[in-house]
C-alpha cells in the first residue's frame, strides 16, 4: 500500500515548527530536515533512522524495516506522533547526528 499525499501533509503539520520537507521516493516518501534524509514514510507509517542521540531521546520504541531488505529503524506509532515535543526533539537530534549530504557530481 502506497502512502497517500494527505497522510504526508498531516505528518508535516505534526512536525511543525520544524521545516521538514517530503520528497517522493520509490512510490513512498523520504523526509528531510536541514538537508538531511532522516526518515522514510512507507505504508502510511513514519520510520526514523537510528542514531546514538536518537536512542537516548526515543527510549523504548519499536523498530521495523520501512521496505524489504532495509535494516530496522525506529517505527513511530500514531500515539507517539501525537507527542509533538517528543517527536520534534527526536527529529532534531537524529538530523544533527547524521552526516551532511554529499555534494552532487556535476554532469558533463
N, C-alpha and C positions, 0 to 999 in steps of 0.2 A: 504494500500500500504506500503510495507516494504521499509526501507531506503537502498539505494544501497551503497556498499563499496566505489564506486567512489565519491559519494557525501560526505561521511565522510572524505575521503582523502583530498578532496578540502577544506572542512571545517577546517581540521587540518592545512593546509597550511595558511589559512587566520588567524589562531590564533598564528602563529609564531611571535615572537621568543619564546613564552611560550611553555613549554614542556608538552603539553596536550596529554593524551592517550585516545583512544577509545576502549571500550570493548563491545562485543556483549552482548545484554541483552534482552531476551524475543522477539527475532526477530527484535529488534531495537538496539540502542546503548546507552551506558552511557559514559559520558565524565568525565575524572579525571584530576585534577591538584593538585600537591603536595599531592597525595594520597587520595584526597577528591573528592567524586562524586558531582560535581557542576551543571551538566546539563544532558539532555537527547536529543537524536536526534530521532525523530519519524516522519514518513511520510515525510522525507526529510525536516524537519523543526527543528531548534535549539530552545530548551526550557531551560532557565536558572533559577535555584532556586532563590526565593526572599529572600533577607536579608536586614537589615536596611541600611548598607553601599551601597548595590547594588541599593536600591531605589534612593539614592542620585545621583549615577552615571547614572542610567538608564533614569531618567527624565520621560517624558510622553511616556510610551511604553505600548503596549497592553499585555494582559495576555491570556493564554489559557491552556487547560489541555492536557498534552502530550499523555495520554491514558485514556480510560473510568474509571471514579471513582477517578482520581487524582485531587488534588486541583490545582487551576490555578496558573501558574508560568509565568515568562516573556517569551513571544513568540517573537523571534527575526526575523525581516523581512529581506529579501535579501538586501534591501537598507542599513539597519543598519549593516549587515555583512560586507559590503564594507568599513565601517568606522573603520579601523584597530586599531587606537589609542583608540577609544571608546570601542570597543568590548574587547580588551585585558585588559583594565582597569576594565571593568565590571567583567571579569573572575577573575582577581586578587583580587578585593575587596570582591567578593562573596565567593571565596575559602577561603580567610583569615578569614571570618566571620563564616564559618562552623566549627562545632566540628570535631576534628580529628577522623579518623575511629576507631571503637572499635577493639581491638585485637581479632584475630580469636581463637576460642577454639581449644585446641589440641584434636585430636581423640585418643581414647584409643585402 
